[in-house]
Amino acid sequence: MAVAITIRGVPEVVRDELAAKAALQHQSMQEYLRGELERLAATPSVSTLVEEIRRRKEAAGTRVTAAEIIAARDSDRR
């Protein structure tokens, strides 16, 4: 079920910029903002991404030292 969201106190300059962006995409401001809110809600936060990376690194159980990375990088330069 869809819900209504009201945002008060939006500066005119912000409203005008959002209206211009909506117009460039041939959308009403409501359509544009709904799409942006859906995109924002679907995007994981940075902290969520970092935690997922940490979890995957732990699960893999491998560790590569800085010295090993540098040695591998330099191995074909000799």
PDB file of N, CA, C and O in Angstrom:
ATOM      1  N   MET A   1       0.835  -1.162   0.000  1.00  0.00           N
ATOM      2  CA  MET A   1       0.000   0.000   0.000  1.00  0.00           C
ATOM      3  C   MET A   1       0.893   1.242   0.000  1.00  0.00           C
ATOM      4  O   MET A   1       1.822   1.345   0.801  1.00  0.00           O
ATOM      5  N   ALA A   2       0.614   2.154  -0.875  1.00  0.00           N
ATOM      6  CA  ALA A   2       1.387   3.388  -0.971  1.00  0.00           C
ATOM      7  C   ALA A   2       1.021   4.337   0.162  1.00  0.00           C
ATOM      8  O   ALA A   2      -0.119   4.362   0.626  1.00  0.00           O
ATOM      9  N   VAL A   3       1.991   5.103   0.593  1.00  0.00           N
ATOM     10  CA  VAL A   3       1.761   6.094   1.644  1.00  0.00           C
ATOM     11  C   VAL A   3       2.151   7.467   1.117  1.00  0.00           C
ATOM     12  O   VAL A   3       2.909   7.582   0.154  1.00  0.00           O
ATOM     13  N   ALA A   4       1.634   8.493   1.751  1.00  0.00           N
ATOM     14  CA  ALA A   4       1.982   9.866   1.391  1.00  0.00           C
ATOM     15  C   ALA A   4       3.064  10.355   2.345  1.00  0.00           C
ATOM     16  O   ALA A   4       3.024  10.083   3.545  1.00  0.00           O
ATOM     17  N   ILE A   5       4.025  11.078   1.795  1.00  0.00           N
ATOM     18  CA  ILE A   5       5.096  11.681   2.590  1.00  0.00           C
ATOM     19  C   ILE A   5       5.073  13.178   2.315  1.00  0.00           C
ATOM     20  O   ILE A   5       5.040  13.604   1.160  1.00  0.00           O
ATOM     21  N   THR A   6       5.092  13.962   3.366  1.00  0.00           N
ATOM     22  CA  THR A   6       5.145  15.415   3.232  1.00  0.00           C
ATOM     23  C   THR A   6       6.470  15.902   3.790  1.00  0.00           C
ATOM     24  O   THR A   6       6.875  15.507   4.884  1.00  0.00           O
ATOM     25  N   ILE A   7       7.138  16.754   3.043  1.00  0.00           N
ATOM     26  CA  ILE A   7       8.395  17.339   3.517  1.00  0.00           C
ATOM     27  C   ILE A   7       8.198  18.854   3.558  1.00  0.00           C
ATOM     28  O   ILE A   7       7.958  19.489   2.531  1.00  0.00           O
ATOM     29  N   ARG A   8       8.301  19.411   4.745  1.00  0.00           N
ATOM     30  CA  ARG A   8       8.109  20.851   4.906  1.00  0.00           C
ATOM     31  C   ARG A   8       9.464  21.550   4.968  1.00  0.00           C
ATOM     32  O   ARG A   8      10.483  20.942   5.297  1.00  0.00           O
ATOM     33  N   GLY A   9       9.448  22.810   4.651  1.00  0.00           N
ATOM     34  CA  GLY A   9      10.640  23.635   4.810  1.00  0.00           C
ATOM     35  C   GLY A   9      11.683  23.450   3.726  1.00  0.00           C
ATOM     36  O   GLY A   9      12.858  23.747   3.945  1.00  0.00           O
ATOM     37  N   VAL A  10      11.279  22.963   2.556  1.00  0.00           N
ATOM     38  CA  VAL A  10      12.222  22.812   1.452  1.00  0.00           C
ATOM     39  C   VAL A  10      12.462  24.192   0.837  1.00  0.00           C
ATOM     40  O   VAL A  10      11.505  24.858   0.442  1.00  0.00           O
ATOM     41  N   PRO A  11      13.706  24.631   0.750  1.00  0.00           N
ATOM     42  CA  PRO A  11      13.986  25.941   0.150  1.00  0.00           C
ATOM     43  C   PRO A  11      13.523  25.994  -1.313  1.00  0.00           C
ATOM     44  O   PRO A  11      13.560  24.995  -2.033  1.00  0.00           O
ATOM     45  N   GLU A  12      13.095  27.165  -1.720  1.00  0.00           N
ATOM     46  CA  GLU A  12      12.616  27.334  -3.102  1.00  0.00           C
ATOM     47  C   GLU A  12      13.669  26.943  -4.119  1.00  0.00           C
ATOM     48  O   GLU A  12      13.345  26.335  -5.140  1.00  0.00           O
ATOM     49  N   VAL A  13      14.908  27.275  -3.862  1.00  0.00           N
ATOM     50  CA  VAL A  13      15.964  26.954  -4.819  1.00  0.00           C
ATOM     51  C   VAL A  13      16.094  25.439  -4.997  1.00  0.00           C
ATOM     52  O   VAL A  13      16.363  24.962  -6.100  1.00  0.00           O
ATOM     53  N   VAL A  14      15.903  24.693  -3.920  1.00  0.00           N
ATOM     54  CA  VAL A  14      15.954  23.232  -3.998  1.00  0.00           C
ATOM     55  C   VAL A  14      14.752  22.721  -4.782  1.00  0.00           C
ATOM     56  O   VAL A  14      14.895  21.874  -5.664  1.00  0.00           O
ATOM     57  N   ARG A  15      13.561  23.240  -4.458  1.00  0.00           N
ATOM     58  CA  ARG A  15      12.362  22.848  -5.198  1.00  0.00           C
ATOM     59  C   ARG A  15      12.511  23.135  -6.682  1.00  0.00           C
ATOM     60  O   ARG A  15      12.145  22.305  -7.514  1.00  0.00           O
ATOM     61  N   ASP A  16      13.044  24.298  -7.019  1.00  0.00           N
ATOM     62  CA  ASP A  16      13.219  24.670  -8.424  1.00  0.00           C
ATOM     63  C   ASP A  16      14.198  23.729  -9.128  1.00  0.00           C
ATOM     64  O   ASP A  16      13.977  23.345 -10.277  1.00  0.00           O
ATOM     65  N   GLU A  17      15.270  23.363  -8.445  1.00  0.00           N
ATOM     66  CA  GLU A  17      16.255  22.451  -9.037  1.00  0.00           C
ATOM     67  C   GLU A  17      15.643  21.071  -9.266  1.00  0.00           C
ATOM     68  O   GLU A  17      15.865  20.456 -10.309  1.00  0.00           O
ATOM     69  N   LEU A  18      14.879  20.590  -8.299  1.00  0.00           N
ATOM     70  CA  LEU A  18      14.221  19.287  -8.452  1.00  0.00           C
ATOM     71  C   LEU A  18      13.197  19.325  -9.587  1.00  0.00           C
ATOM     72  O   LEU A  18      13.084  18.371 -10.356  1.00  0.00           O
ATOM     73  N   ALA A  19      12.460  20.416  -9.688  1.00  0.00           N
ATOM     74  CA  ALA A  19      11.486  20.553 -10.770  1.00  0.00           C
ATOM     75  C   ALA A  19      12.179  20.561 -12.120  1.00  0.00           C
ATOM     76  O   ALA A  19      11.677  19.971 -13.076  1.00  0.00           O
ATOM     77  N   ALA A  20      13.319  21.219 -12.209  1.00  0.00           N
ATOM     78  CA  ALA A  20      14.072  21.255 -13.468  1.00  0.00           C
ATOM     79  C   ALA A  20      14.581  19.859 -13.836  1.00  0.00           C
ATOM     80  O   ALA A  20      14.520  19.466 -15.001  1.00  0.00           O
ATOM     81  N   LYS A  21      15.081  19.109 -12.849  1.00  0.00           N
ATOM     82  CA  LYS A  21      15.556  17.749 -13.113  1.00  0.00           C
ATOM     83  C   LYS A  21      14.413  16.848 -13.559  1.00  0.00           C
ATOM     84  O   LYS A  21      14.580  16.016 -14.450  1.00  0.00           O
ATOM     85  N   ALA A  22      13.249  17.018 -12.934  1.00  0.00           N
ATOM     86  CA  ALA A  22      12.079  16.231 -13.327  1.00  0.00           C
ATOM     87  C   ALA A  22      11.677  16.556 -14.763  1.00  0.00           C
ATOM     88  O   ALA A  22      11.381  15.662 -15.555  1.00  0.00           O
ATOM     89  N   ALA A  23      11.673  17.831 -15.081  1.00  0.00           N
ATOM     90  CA  ALA A  23      11.291  18.257 -16.432  1.00  0.00           C
ATOM     91  C   ALA A  23      12.239  17.696 -17.481  1.00  0.00           C
ATOM     92  O   ALA A  23      11.807  17.304 -18.565  1.00  0.00           O
ATOM     93  N   LEU A  24      13.531  17.657 -17.165  1.00  0.00           N
ATOM     94  CA  LEU A  24      14.505  17.104 -18.114  1.00  0.00           C
ATOM     95  C   LEU A  24      14.243  15.634 -18.410  1.00  0.00           C
ATOM     96  O   LEU A  24      14.613  15.133 -19.472  1.00  0.00           O
ATOM     97  N   GLN A  25      13.611  14.952 -17.478  1.00  0.00           N
ATOM     98  CA  GLN A  25      13.293  13.538 -17.676  1.00  0.00           C
ATOM     99  C   GLN A  25      11.832  13.339 -18.091  1.00  0.00           C
ATOM    100  O   GLN A  25      11.326  12.217 -18.100  1.00  0.00           O
ATOM    101  N   HIS A  26      11.168  14.441 -18.433  1.00  0.00           N
ATOM    102  CA  HIS A  26       9.766  14.417 -18.858  1.00  0.00           C
ATOM    103  C   HIS A  26       8.884  13.739 -17.809  1.00  0.00           C
ATOM    104  O   HIS A  26       8.023  12.922 -18.135  1.00  0.00           O
ATOM    105  N   GLN A  27       9.117  14.094 -16.543  1.00  0.00           N
ATOM    106  CA  GLN A  27       8.343  13.542 -15.442  1.00  0.00           C
ATOM    107  C   GLN A  27       7.779  14.676 -14.603  1.00  0.00           C
ATOM    108  O   GLN A  27       8.298  15.792 -14.593  1.00  0.00           O
ATOM    109  N   SER A  28       6.705  14.357 -13.903  1.00  0.00           N
ATOM    110  CA  SER A  28       6.231  15.310 -12.901  1.00  0.00           C
ATOM    111  C   SER A  28       7.220  15.258 -11.741  1.00  0.00           C
ATOM    112  O   SER A  28       8.005  14.317 -11.631  1.00  0.00           O
ATOM    113  N   MET A  29       7.180  16.257 -10.890  1.00  0.00           N
ATOM    114  CA  MET A  29       8.082  16.238  -9.742  1.00  0.00           C
ATOM    115  C   MET A  29       7.760  15.049  -8.842  1.00  0.00           C
ATOM    116  O   MET A  29       8.667  14.450  -8.264  1.00  0.00           O
ATOM    117  N   GLN A  30       6.498  14.707  -8.718  1.00  0.00           N
ATOM    118  CA  GLN A  30       6.114  13.559  -7.898  1.00  0.00           C
ATOM    119  C   GLN A  30       6.712  12.273  -8.454  1.00  0.00           C
ATOM    120  O   GLN A  30       7.252  11.468  -7.694  1.00  0.00           O
ATOM    121  N   GLU A  31       6.626  12.067  -9.754  1.00  0.00           N
ATOM    122  CA  GLU A  31       7.215  10.864 -10.377  1.00  0.00           C
ATOM    123  C   GLU A  31       8.724  10.835 -10.169  1.00  0.00           C
ATOM    124  O   GLU A  31       9.300   9.805  -9.818  1.00  0.00           O
ATOM    125  N   TYR A  32       9.345  11.980 -10.392  1.00  0.00           N
ATOM    126  CA  TYR A  32      10.802  12.068 -10.248  1.00  0.00           C
ATOM    127  C   TYR A  32      11.229  11.758  -8.809  1.00  0.00           C
ATOM    128  O   TYR A  32      12.130  10.950  -8.588  1.00  0.00           O
ATOM    129  N   LEU A  33      10.584  12.398  -7.841  1.00  0.00           N
ATOM    130  CA  LEU A  33      10.946  12.201  -6.437  1.00  0.00           C
ATOM    131  C   LEU A  33      10.655  10.772  -5.974  1.00  0.00           C
ATOM    132  O   LEU A  33      11.431  10.207  -5.205  1.00  0.00           O
ATOM    133  N   ARG A  34       9.558  10.188  -6.427  1.00  0.00           N
ATOM    134  CA  ARG A  34       9.261   8.805  -6.059  1.00  0.00           C
ATOM    135  C   ARG A  34      10.370   7.881  -6.573  1.00  0.00           C
ATOM    136  O   ARG A  34      10.819   6.991  -5.852  1.00  0.00           O
ATOM    137  N   GLY A  35      10.804   8.090  -7.803  1.00  0.00           N
ATOM    138  CA  GLY A  35      11.899   7.293  -8.361  1.00  0.00           C
ATOM    139  C   GLY A  35      13.196   7.477  -7.591  1.00  0.00           C
ATOM    140  O   GLY A  35      13.919   6.512  -7.340  1.00  0.00           O
ATOM    141  N   GLU A  36      13.488   8.712  -7.219  1.00  0.00           N
ATOM    142  CA  GLU A  36      14.710   8.984  -6.449  1.00  0.00           C
ATOM    143  C   GLU A  36      14.641   8.357  -5.057  1.00  0.00           C
ATOM    144  O   GLU A  36      15.638   7.822  -4.570  1.00  0.00           O
ATOM    145  N   LEU A  37      13.482   8.417  -4.418  1.00  0.00           N
ATOM    146  CA  LEU A  37      13.317   7.791  -3.102  1.00  0.00           C
ATOM    147  C   LEU A  37      13.454   6.271  -3.196  1.00  0.00           C
ATOM    148  O   LEU A  37      14.054   5.647  -2.320  1.00  0.00           O
ATOM    149  N   GLU A  38      12.900   5.674  -4.253  1.00  0.00           N
ATOM    150  CA  GLU A  38      13.035   4.224  -4.437  1.00  0.00           C
ATOM    151  C   GLU A  38      14.496   3.847  -4.663  1.00  0.00           C
ATOM    152  O   GLU A  38      14.969   2.849  -4.119  1.00  0.00           O
ATOM    153  N   ARG A  39      15.212   4.633  -5.457  1.00  0.00           N
ATOM    154  CA  ARG A  39      16.627   4.384  -5.714  1.00  0.00           C
ATOM    155  C   ARG A  39      17.426   4.518  -4.422  1.00  0.00           C
ATOM    156  O   ARG A  39      18.293   3.693  -4.135  1.00  0.00           O
ATOM    157  N   LEU A  40      17.137   5.549  -3.652  1.00  0.00           N
ATOM    158  CA  LEU A  40      17.836   5.775  -2.388  1.00  0.00           C
ATOM    159  C   LEU A  40      17.589   4.629  -1.408  1.00  0.00           C
ATOM    160  O   LEU A  40      18.513   4.166  -0.740  1.00  0.00           O
ATOM    161  N   ALA A  41      16.354   4.182  -1.328  1.00  0.00           N
ATOM    162  CA  ALA A  41      16.014   3.093  -0.408  1.00  0.00           C
ATOM    163  C   ALA A  41      16.679   1.780  -0.818  1.00  0.00           C
ATOM    164  O   ALA A  41      16.995   0.958   0.041  1.00  0.00           O
ATOM    165  N   ALA A  42      16.896   1.573  -2.115  1.00  0.00           N
ATOM    166  CA  ALA A  42      17.486   0.327  -2.606  1.00  0.00           C
ATOM    167  C   ALA A  42      19.013   0.317  -2.523  1.00  0.00           C
ATOM    168  O   ALA A  42      19.630  -0.738  -2.671  1.00  0.00           O
ATOM    169  N   THR A  43      19.621   1.464  -2.293  1.00  0.00           N
ATOM    170  CA  THR A  43      21.078   1.561  -2.254  1.00  0.00           C
ATOM    171  C   THR A  43      21.579   1.312  -0.836  1.00  0.00           C
ATOM    172  O   THR A  43      21.185   2.016   0.094  1.00  0.00           O
ATOM    173  N   PRO A  44      22.455   0.303  -0.663  1.00  0.00           N
ATOM    174  CA  PRO A  44      22.963   0.049   0.687  1.00  0.00           C
ATOM    175  C   PRO A  44      23.859   1.187   1.157  1.00  0.00           C
ATOM    176  O   PRO A  44      24.499   1.865   0.354  1.00  0.00           O
ATOM    177  N   SER A  45      23.895   1.383   2.462  1.00  0.00           N
ATOM    178  CA  SER A  45      24.752   2.424   3.025  1.00  0.00           C
ATOM    179  C   SER A  45      26.214   1.988   2.942  1.00  0.00           C
ATOM    180  O   SER A  45      26.508   0.807   2.761  1.00  0.00           O
ATOM    181  N   VAL A  46      27.110   2.934   3.073  1.00  0.00           N
ATOM    182  CA  VAL A  46      28.539   2.636   3.053  1.00  0.00           C
ATOM    183  C   VAL A  46      28.890   1.677   4.185  1.00  0.00           C
ATOM    184  O   VAL A  46      29.664   0.741   3.986  1.00  0.00           O
ATOM    185  N   SER A  47      28.333   1.900   5.359  1.00  0.00           N
ATOM    186  CA  SER A  47      28.650   1.020   6.488  1.00  0.00           C
ATOM    187  C   SER A  47      28.165  -0.408   6.233  1.00  0.00           C
ATOM    188  O   SER A  47      28.825  -1.363   6.641  1.00  0.00           O
ATOM    189  N   THR A  48      27.029  -0.561   5.568  1.00  0.00           N
ATOM    190  CA  THR A  48      26.544  -1.894   5.214  1.00  0.00           C
ATOM    191  C   THR A  48      27.487  -2.561   4.224  1.00  0.00           C
ATOM    192  O   THR A  48      27.782  -3.749   4.357  1.00  0.00           O
ATOM    193  N   LEU A  49      27.963  -1.813   3.234  1.00  0.00           N
ATOM    194  CA  LEU A  49      28.900  -2.368   2.251  1.00  0.00           C
ATOM    195  C   LEU A  49      30.217  -2.766   2.905  1.00  0.00           C
ATOM    196  O   LEU A  49      30.753  -3.834   2.608  1.00  0.00           O
ATOM    197  N   VAL A  50      30.737  -1.936   3.778  1.00  0.00           N
ATOM    198  CA  VAL A  50      31.996  -2.244   4.462  1.00  0.00           C
ATOM    199  C   VAL A  50      31.836  -3.498   5.309  1.00  0.00           C
ATOM    200  O   VAL A  50      32.715  -4.361   5.314  1.00  0.00           O
ATOM    201  N   GLU A  51      30.730  -3.604   6.021  1.00  0.00           N
ATOM    202  CA  GLU A  51      30.489  -4.791   6.846  1.00  0.00           C
ATOM    203  C   GLU A  51      30.402  -6.049   5.989  1.00  0.00           C
ATOM    204  O   GLU A  51      30.918  -7.097   6.377  1.00  0.00           O
ATOM    205  N   GLU A  52      29.762  -5.958   4.840  1.00  0.00           N
ATOM    206  CA  GLU A  52      29.670  -7.103   3.921  1.00  0.00           C
ATOM    207  C   GLU A  52      31.049  -7.506   3.408  1.00  0.00           C
ATOM    208  O   GLU A  52      31.345  -8.697   3.308  1.00  0.00           O
ATOM    209  N   ILE A  53      31.885  -6.545   3.086  1.00  0.00           N
ATOM    210  CA  ILE A  53      33.256  -6.838   2.640  1.00  0.00           C
ATOM    211  C   ILE A  53      34.030  -7.531   3.747  1.00  0.00           C
ATOM    212  O   ILE A  53      34.723  -8.518   3.502  1.00  0.00           O
ATOM    213  N   ARG A  54      33.913  -7.015   4.970  1.00  0.00           N
ATOM    214  CA  ARG A  54      34.600  -7.645   6.114  1.00  0.00           C
ATOM    215  C   ARG A  54      34.127  -9.078   6.325  1.00  0.00           C
ATOM    216  O   ARG A  54      34.932  -9.975   6.576  1.00  0.00           O
ATOM    217  N   ARG A  55      32.826  -9.287   6.224  1.00  0.00           N
ATOM    218  CA  ARG A  55      32.264 -10.621   6.411  1.00  0.00           C
ATOM    219  C   ARG A  55      32.803 -11.581   5.349  1.00  0.00           C
ATOM    220  O   ARG A  55      33.163 -12.715   5.666  1.00  0.00           O
ATOM    221  N   ARG A  56      32.860 -11.138   4.097  1.00  0.00           N
ATOM    222  CA  ARG A  56      33.368 -11.991   3.016  1.00  0.00           C
ATOM    223  C   ARG A  56      34.853 -12.290   3.180  1.00  0.00           C
ATOM    224  O   ARG A  56      35.298 -13.407   2.914  1.00  0.00           O
ATOM    225  N   LYS A  57      35.624 -11.287   3.621  1.00  0.00           N
ATOM    226  CA  LYS A  57      37.055 -11.506   3.854  1.00  0.00           C
ATOM    227  C   LYS A  57      37.264 -12.543   4.950  1.00  0.00           C
ATOM    228  O   LYS A  57      38.112 -13.425   4.814  1.00  0.00           O
ATOM    229  N   GLU A  58      36.502 -12.445   6.029  1.00  0.00           N
ATOM    230  CA  GLU A  58      36.623 -13.417   7.121  1.00  0.00           C
ATOM    231  C   GLU A  58      36.230 -14.807   6.653  1.00  0.00           C
ATOM    232  O   GLU A  58      36.884 -15.789   7.007  1.00  0.00           O
ATOM    233  N   ALA A  59      35.178 -14.901   5.867  1.00  0.00           N
ATOM    234  CA  ALA A  59      34.704 -16.196   5.386  1.00  0.00           C
ATOM    235  C   ALA A  59      35.728 -16.853   4.466  1.00  0.00           C
ATOM    236  O   ALA A  59      35.865 -18.076   4.458  1.00  0.00           O
ATOM    237  N   ALA A  60      36.444 -16.042   3.693  1.00  0.00           N
ATOM    238  CA  ALA A  60      37.455 -16.580   2.767  1.00  0.00           C
ATOM    239  C   ALA A  60      38.650 -17.133   3.541  1.00  0.00           C
ATOM    240  O   ALA A  60      39.297 -18.079   3.092  1.00  0.00           O
ATOM    241  N   GLY A  61      38.941 -16.550   4.691  1.00  0.00           N
ATOM    242  CA  GLY A  61      40.019 -17.048   5.536  1.00  0.00           C
ATOM    243  C   GLY A  61      41.413 -16.851   4.986  1.00  0.00           C
ATOM    244  O   GLY A  61      42.351 -17.487   5.466  1.00  0.00           O
ATOM    245  N   THR A  62      41.578 -16.012   4.022  1.00  0.00           N
ATOM    246  CA  THR A  62      42.906 -15.765   3.467  1.00  0.00           C
ATOM    247  C   THR A  62      43.350 -14.355   3.806  1.00  0.00           C
ATOM    248  O   THR A  62      42.543 -13.434   3.931  1.00  0.00           O
ATOM    249  N   ARG A  63      44.653 -14.217   3.950  1.00  0.00           N
ATOM    250  CA  ARG A  63      45.215 -12.893   4.218  1.00  0.00           C
ATOM    251  C   ARG A  63      46.423 -12.718   3.312  1.00  0.00           C
ATOM    252  O   ARG A  63      47.275 -13.603   3.226  1.00  0.00           O
ATOM    253  N   VAL A  64      46.495 -11.616   2.659  1.00  0.00           N
ATOM    254  CA  VAL A  64      47.623 -11.288   1.809  1.00  0.00           C
ATOM    255  C   VAL A  64      48.284 -10.062   2.412  1.00  0.00           C
ATOM    256  O   VAL A  64      47.635  -9.041   2.641  1.00  0.00           O
ATOM    257  N   THR A  65      49.573 -10.170   2.666  1.00  0.00           N
ATOM    258  CA  THR A  65      50.283  -9.048   3.284  1.00  0.00           C
ATOM    259  C   THR A  65      50.614  -8.001   2.231  1.00  0.00           C
ATOM    260  O   THR A  65      50.594  -8.273   1.031  1.00  0.00           O
ATOM    261  N   ALA A  66      50.914  -6.810   2.701  1.00  0.00           N
ATOM    262  CA  ALA A  66      51.315  -5.736   1.787  1.00  0.00           C
ATOM    263  C   ALA A  66      52.567  -6.135   1.025  1.00  0.00           C
ATOM    264  O   ALA A  66      52.690  -5.846  -0.165  1.00  0.00           O
ATOM    265  N   ALA A  67      53.505  -6.803   1.707  1.00  0.00           N
ATOM    266  CA  ALA A  67      54.741  -7.238   1.044  1.00  0.00           C
ATOM    267  C   ALA A  67      54.449  -8.218  -0.087  1.00  0.00           C
ATOM    268  O   ALA A  67      55.092  -8.159  -1.136  1.00  0.00           O
ATOM    269  N   GLU A  68      53.491  -9.117   0.110  1.00  0.00           N
ATOM    270  CA  GLU A  68      53.123 -10.075  -0.943  1.00  0.00           C
ATOM    271  C   GLU A  68      52.482  -9.366  -2.135  1.00  0.00           C
ATOM    272  O   GLU A  68      52.735  -9.716  -3.288  1.00  0.00           O
ATOM    273  N   ILE A  69      51.674  -8.391  -1.850  1.00  0.00           N
ATOM    274  CA  ILE A  69      51.034  -7.623  -2.933  1.00  0.00           C
ATOM    275  C   ILE A  69      52.092  -6.884  -3.741  1.00  0.00           C
ATOM    276  O   ILE A  69      52.059  -6.900  -4.972  1.00  0.00           O
ATOM    277  N   ILE A  70      53.025  -6.241  -3.059  1.00  0.00           N
ATOM    278  CA  ILE A  70      54.080  -5.497  -3.751  1.00  0.00           C
ATOM    279  C   ILE A  70      54.967  -6.446  -4.549  1.00  0.00           C
ATOM    280  O   ILE A  70      55.348  -6.135  -5.677  1.00  0.00           O
ATOM    281  N   ALA A  71      55.299  -7.603  -3.973  1.00  0.00           N
ATOM    282  CA  ALA A  71      56.129  -8.579  -4.683  1.00  0.00           C
ATOM    283  C   ALA A  71      55.426  -9.078  -5.940  1.00  0.00           C
ATOM    284  O   ALA A  71      56.055  -9.209  -6.990  1.00  0.00           O
ATOM    285  N   ALA A  72      54.137  -9.354  -5.844  1.00  0.00           N
ATOM    286  CA  ALA A  72      53.384  -9.813  -7.010  1.00  0.00           C
ATOM    287  C   ALA A  72      53.307  -8.718  -8.069  1.00  0.00           C
ATOM    288  O   ALA A  72      53.428  -8.990  -9.264  1.00  0.00           O
ATOM    289  N   ARG A  73      53.108  -7.494  -7.628  1.00  0.00           N
ATOM    290  CA  ARG A  73      53.050  -6.369  -8.560  1.00  0.00           C
ATOM    291  C   ARG A  73      54.371  -6.206  -9.290  1.00  0.00           C
ATOM    292  O   ARG A  73      54.403  -5.964 -10.496  1.00  0.00           O
ATOM    293  N   ASP A  74      55.459  -6.340  -8.544  1.00  0.00           N
ATOM    294  CA  ASP A  74      56.792  -6.089  -9.114  1.00  0.00           C
ATOM    295  C   ASP A  74      57.367  -7.292  -9.846  1.00  0.00           C
ATOM    296  O   ASP A  74      58.368  -7.150 -10.548  1.00  0.00           O
ATOM    297  N   SER A  75      56.771  -8.468  -9.708  1.00  0.00           N
ATOM    298  CA  SER A  75      57.365  -9.690 -10.278  1.00  0.00           C
ATOM    299  C   SER A  75      57.531  -9.632 -11.787  1.00  0.00           C
ATOM    300  O   SER A  75      58.506 -10.164 -12.318  1.00  0.00           O
ATOM    301  N   ASP A  76      56.607  -9.002 -12.482  1.00  0.00           N
ATOM    302  CA  ASP A  76      56.746  -8.956 -13.939  1.00  0.00           C
ATOM    303  C   ASP A  76      57.477  -7.703 -14.429  1.00  0.00           C
ATOM    304  O   ASP A  76      57.587  -7.473 -15.633  1.00  0.00           O
ATOM    305  N   ARG A  77      57.961  -6.917 -13.514  1.00  0.00           N
ATOM    306  CA  ARG A  77      58.697  -5.692 -13.881  1.00  0.00           C
ATOM    307  C   ARG A  77      60.189  -5.950 -13.994  1.00  0.00           C
ATOM    308  O   ARG A  77      60.933  -5.079 -14.445  1.00  0.00           O
ATOM    309  N   ARG A  78      60.629  -7.105 -13.602  1.00  0.00           N
ATOM    310  CA  ARG A  78      62.072  -7.390 -13.593  1.00  0.00           C
ATOM    311  C   ARG A  78      62.544  -7.902 -14.912  1.00  0.00           C
ATOM    312  O   ARG A  78      63.730  -8.190 -15.074  1.00  0.00           O
TER     313      ARG A  78
END
